[in-house]
Amino acid sequence: MSKKFSGKVLSLVQLFEKKYPEQNTQELVEMIDLLEEYSWDVEATHLIIKLGTAKPPFDLNDEIYLNKILSEFHKSSKPMVDNQKLDSILGLSKSSLVDIDSEKIGSIVSDLKHLSFE
């Protein structure tokens, strides 16, 4: 598990692993890592996944250009709070491009959003 996870995001991963041991937690961790890399932007992350599976394949120059555009866009972004991050995780889990059960994620997200973390 990524050491940089904290707060409700860490709790989500831990609860998912505990409640659904038959599910692949690594897929969830990789999805969250990608969301973090793209500033929790569900659409940008979805696009990256989509382009990564495209035929013909997405090449390195395309990725460099897209990352440059996204970097400029996200420089002015404000840090997100845990509940916003949970919303992003739930949003991307609904994509057909990821192999995550969004209903299971949704039930945990719903519970966590009502908790206060200090």
Helices and strands as residue ranges (DSSP letters): H 7-19, H 25-37, H 42-52, H 60-74, H 82-93, H 102-113
